Amino acid sequence: MASDTGDFPEEGGPGDTLNASEGTDSDELRNDDGDIVVDPPEGWSEADRFGMTAREEREGESLDARLAEEEPDVSADAPAWTGPTDDGGPARAHRGQIDGTPEDGDSLYDVVDGEGEE
């Protein structure tokens, strides 16, 4: 004959604990959120790209797949720019060019040419 209350779930859990349904009853816990019903979404959203599942997140996407998804920054019908700049500067930068770029800004030091100044 069984004397452990775990054999009879309606009587409680092991020892002096409550069974699972009584231990999480929202009326016993004195909260409202246990009785609120959540409606399912109206539309199904499937995994339609890589990285939506836990396994894909762990493994990571291959470089070839990531490169295949890339899109160009400019449209294909845009003409290639080949003319000089509007400010009269060179049309393209050469290797080692250190000025003439927008990031340079004004010089921090006075520029001295060394010709004719004493």
Protein Blocks (a to p, Z undefined) as FASTA:
>chain_A
ZZbfklmmmnocehjbdcfklmmgmklnopaklmpccdddfbdcddfbghiamklmmnop
afklmmmmpccfbdfklccdfbdcfkopafbdcehiaghiaklopafbdcdehpopZZ
